[in-house]
Amino acid sequence: MSVQQAWTRPARRRRPVRTGLFLGGLAVGLCLVGVAGLGLWNVQVVTGATGPVRDTADGFLRELSAGEVEQAYRRLCAPTRSRWSEVGFAGWVRTPPVVTGYEILDVSVRTKGGRPAGEVAVRVTRDGGADEQRRLPVVREDGKWRVCGDPY
């Protein structure tokens, strides 16, 4: 009596190199997607931070050049307002040569002492046509960006 053996599937060849390459390529692809996502997030954070800093400096300088000193004074941070009364600030700003125009050159934002701080490089034009470059320090205070220091 002969016993017939049941049919079995032939053994598959293992391909460890192909599997390793596939998994390695998948890992590299995921890393690239992660790096691209992180880069996009960083761009959004930086542009989101520099916009309000630029707007604060622009409003401050626009008010100074228009002679609206009281409104510009309200954009100052508390330490600067404690050093300058509104009348003293107005007198200093209105002392010739007064600011007649400006151009924002650069905006940078960083963290200083755990608090966000910005700096705006501007070219200020004074009456008589004289230009000078200034740096406006801008800090976050009570949820708003405010000009701080004596940049005028």
Residue pairs with C-beta under 8 A, 6 or more apart in sequence:
46 109
49 109
49 116
49 118
50 107
50 108
50 109
50 118
52 145
53 107
53 109
53 118
53 120
53 138
53 145
54 104
54 107
54 120
55 145
56 75
56 138
56 144
56 145
56 146
56 147
57 104
57 107
57 120
57 122
57 136
57 138
57 147
58 104
59 75
60 72
60 75
60 136
60 147
61 99
61 102
61 104
61 122
61 124
61 136
62 102
63 69
63 71
63 72
63 75
64 72
64 93
64 99
64 102
64 152
65 99
65 100
65 101
65 102
67 94
67 98
69 89
69 90
69 93
69 94
70 86
70 90
72 93
73 81
73 84
73 86
73 89
73 90
75 146
75 147
76 84
76 89
76 146
76 147
76 148
77 139
77 141
77 146
77 147
77 148
78 141
78 146
79 148
80 147
80 148
80 149
80 150
83 150
84 92
92 152
93 99
93 152
96 127
97 126
97 127
97 128
97 130
98 126
98 127
99 124
99 125
99 126
99 152
100 125
100 126
100 127
101 124
101 125
102 122
102 123
102 124
102 125
103 122
103 123
103 125
104 120
104 121
104 122
105 121
105 122
105 123
105 133
106 120
106 121
107 118
107 119
107 120
107 121
108 118
108 119
108 120
109 116
109 117
109 118
110 116
110 117
110 118
111 117
115 139
115 140
116 139
116 140
117 137
117 138
117 139
117 140
118 137
118 138
118 139
118 145
119 135
119 136
119 137
119 138
120 135
120 136
120 138
121 133
121 134
121 135
122 133
122 134
122 135
122 136
123 131
123 132
123 133
123 134
124 131
124 132
124 133
124 134
125 131
126 132
134 151
134 152
135 151
136 147
136 149
136 151
137 147
137 148
137 149
137 151
138 145
138 146
138 147
138 148
139 145
139 146
139 148
140 146
141 148
